[in-house]
Amino acid sequence: QVQLVESGGGLVQPGGFLRLSCAASGIMFSLYSMAWYRQAPGNQRELVAQITSRGGTKNVDSVKGRFTISRDNAKNTVDLQMNSLKAEDTDVYYCNAYDQFTAVNYWGQGTQVIVSS
């Protein structure tokens, strides 16, 4: 059974930081591309940052220079360090695992991030 369990969300003031973590089980973690997405009510889920199985990373323009994605294949975890948070970063953040060979996607349950003073 595949599980992606996110943690680390919460309430933070503008300019603050949070670190999200996603623990994966039930998959060959090192073979998967991992990513963080976010979604606001009524909006489409959007990619925030991605890290390939080989460690290559990509961030969307709105978070470049502020967010960093990393993975630990020994621990089966992928983290998102979020600095200089803005009110517009308020969303539910989802962990994603993608197998490029089978096109199979797995999702976590999401963790809420609220940036507000």
Rosetta blueprint (number, residue, H / E / L):
1 Q L
2 V L
3 Q E
4 L E
5 V E
6 E E
7 S E
8 G L
9 G L
10 G E
11 L E
12 V E
13 Q L
14 P L
15 G L
16 G L
17 F L
18 L E
19 R E
20 L E
21 S E
22 C E
23 A E
24 A E
25 S E
26 G L
27 I L
28 M L
29 F H
30 S H
31 L H
32 Y L
33 S E
34 M E
35 A E
36 W E
37 Y E
38 R E
39 Q E
40 A L
41 P L
42 G L
43 N L
44 Q L
45 R L
46 E E
47 L E
48 V E
49 A E
50 Q E
51 I E
52 T L
53 S L
54 R L
55 G L
56 G L
57 T E
58 K E
59 N E
60 V L
61 D H
62 S H
63 V H
64 K L
65 G L
66 R L
67 F E
68 T E
69 I E
70 S E
71 R E
72 D E
73 N L
74 A L
75 K L
76 N L
77 T E
78 V E
79 D E
80 L E
81 Q E
82 M E
83 N L
84 S L
85 L L
86 K L
87 A H
88 E H
89 D H
90 T L
91 D E
92 V E
93 Y E
94 Y E
95 C E
96 N E
97 A E
98 Y E
99 D E
100 Q L
101 F L
102 T L
103 A L
104 V E
105 N E
106 Y E
107 W E
108 G L
109 Q L
110 G L
111 T E
112 Q E
113 V E
114 I E
115 V E
116 S L
117 S L
